[in-house]
Amino acid sequence: MEEDAKTPDRLMELPEETRKFLAQLRDDDLETLKDGLNLVISLRTVGTFMKWLILFVVGTFVGGVMIWENVLKVIRFLTPELPK
């Protein structure tokens, strides 16, 4: 579809089913669609944030466990009287 085309020309390029759907929409339906689009955009943003938050928490936990194990190894190496 041409982005620079005038609105009536752009609508004529749409499939027939899409034009019928758009023709039957009322003003409150359009507001609901706009709100729905905003909701989907917000959910995608929150989903991306949660993905990185979960990866950060898991990575921090695994990294902490690895550091703790190596600290224990160094302590055991420096103090041979501790049981192994």
GINOR-V143890 format. One record per residue. N is the residue number from 0. PHI is phi in radians with two decimals (NA if undefined). Layout:
N;PHI
N;PHI
This chain:
0;NA
1;-1.34
2;-1.32
3;-1.54
4;-1.22
5;-1.19
6;-0.98
7;-1.05
8;-1.15
9;-1.17
10;-1.20
11;-1.22
12;-1.40
13;-1.29
14;-1.10
15;-1.02
16;-1.08
17;-1.17
18;-1.12
19;-1.11
20;-1.07
21;-1.17
22;-1.19
23;-1.56
24;-1.30
25;-1.72
26;-1.07
27;-1.20
28;-1.15
29;-1.14
30;-1.11
31;-1.13
32;-1.10
33;-1.09
34;-1.10
35;-1.12
36;-1.11
37;-1.11
38;-1.12
39;-1.11
40;-1.09
41;-1.13
42;-1.11
43;-1.14
44;-1.13
45;-1.13
46;-1.07
47;-1.11
48;-1.08
49;-1.13
50;-1.04
51;-1.21
52;-1.14
53;-1.11
54;-1.07
55;-1.12
56;-1.11
57;-1.12
58;-1.09
59;-1.12
60;-1.12
61;-1.12
62;-1.11
63;-1.11
64;-1.11
65;-1.11
66;-1.12
67;-1.05
68;-1.10
69;-1.24
70;-1.10
71;-1.08
72;-1.09
73;-1.13
74;-1.09
75;-1.13
76;-1.19
77;-1.40
78;-2.10
79;-1.22
80;-1.36
81;-1.30
82;-1.19
83;-1.72
